[in-house]
Amino acid sequence: MSSLVTLNLPNGKIGFKSTVLGWDEEPRDAFRIELSARPTMYGEWRAKFASNENDFDVEIVSFGYKSVRHLGSMLPVHRTEFSASEQSAIEELIRSLFADQTARAVIVPFSSKTAHFLGAVTFAPGWILHDGA
């Protein structure tokens, strides 16, 4: 979708991928990242709503999928492993994407007139696979 913004940052490119059907045919909110010397990889995020059911933060569920169709798969073969330094760069890219108001503007729930993004981005346990280095 051409209306989705891609951020070009020093350590890579990142953008939303809209809602896609994942491995289990469930809808998943996706984003994509391009790192130098690596193919495009995909991750999943979700809104974590506050008790008022309008305001929300963001949780990164998973990242490193080699295909957007594999989102939600528990098979390690579908995901890429990363070093600690790569993880830090990926976290920085992700935080930059969710901090960018223009990138968020066309994505639900950010585009809602009643929901308000509170600004926090957290990472679920096991969201990224480590290469052991």
HELIX and SHEET records of a PDB file:
HELIX    1   1 VAL A   68  HIS A   70  5                                   3    
HELIX    2   2 PRO A   76  HIS A   78  5                                   3    
HELIX    3   3 ALA A   84  ALA A   99  1                                  16    
HELIX    4   4 GLN A  101  ARG A  104  1                                   4    
SHEET    1   A 6 THR A   6  LEU A   9  0                                        
SHEET    2   A 6 GLY A  12  LEU A  21 -1                                        
SHEET    3   A 6 PRO A  27  GLU A  34 -1                                        
SHEET    4   A 6 MET A  41  PHE A  49 -1                                        
SHEET    5   A 6 ASP A  55  TYR A  65 -1                                        
SHEET    6   A 6 HIS A 116  PHE A 123  1                                        
SHEET    1   B 2 GLU A  81  PHE A  82  0                                        
SHEET    2   B 2 LEU A 129  HIS A 130  1                                        
END                                                                             
